[in-house]
Amino acid sequence: MASATLKLSKMESSWVLEGASARPFSLINEYLDYLVDRAYSPRTVEAYAFDLLSFARWLLSEKVALENVTTDVVVRYL
């Protein structure tokens, strides 16, 4: 299963999406770093990280690239 190749790791004050399938999702890590830089609550960053992990795993299972995400794709996910 491809989704098993994605996981979250705590790195200092942020979370990092990593694993064999993480490379196409580097934008997620940049976003999580942005939240930390903007002084979001650590719990908020953690919650976003786990939600984005779930979304990335779903994208992998659906074979949808992050750059191809549209409103319709998000609605299908929800």
N, C-alpha and C positions, 0 to 999 in steps of 0.2 A: 504494500500500500504506500503510495507516494506521500501522503500526509504525515506518515511516521518519520519522514526525513526532515521535518520542520519541528523546531522546539524553541523555547524561550530560555534565555539565560540572564541572570542578574549580573550586570556589569557596573560596578560603582553605584552611581545614582540612577542608572537607567536600565532598560531591558533591551536585549538584543535578540533578534530572530536569527537563528542559525541552523545549520544542517546542510545536507547534500542538495536540497532544493531551495535554499535560501537566496542564492545569488539574484534571481529575478525580482526579489522583493526588497532590495536594498533601500528603496524609497520608504518602506515602512520603518526601517532603522533610523533613517534620517528624520522622519516625522517624530519618532519617539525621542530622539535627541533634541529636536526642536521644543517639544513639550517640557523637557527638563530645563533647557535654556531659558524658557519663558516662566520658570519657577512654578509649574503646575505641581499640585500635591503629588507626593510619591504614590499614594493610593490611586489617584486618577491615572497617572502614567501606567501603573501596573494593570489597571482595568482596561485601558486602551490597548495595551500590549497583548493581553489575552484575547480581547475581541478581535484584534487584527490577526493574531495567530489563527484563530478559528476561520476568519475570512480567507486568509492565504491558503489554508488547507483545503477549503472548499473550492477556491479557484483552481488549485492543482487537480482536485478530483473532477472538476468540470472541464479541465484543459482550456482555461481562459487565462490569457496573459494579463498582468496587471495593467499594462498600457491599453488594453482593450476593454477595460471596465467602463460600462455606461450605466445610466440610470436603470435601464432594463435589467442589466446583470445584477445590480444591487437589489432590485425588487425581487428577482428570482432567488437571491440568497436569503433575503428576509422571509 
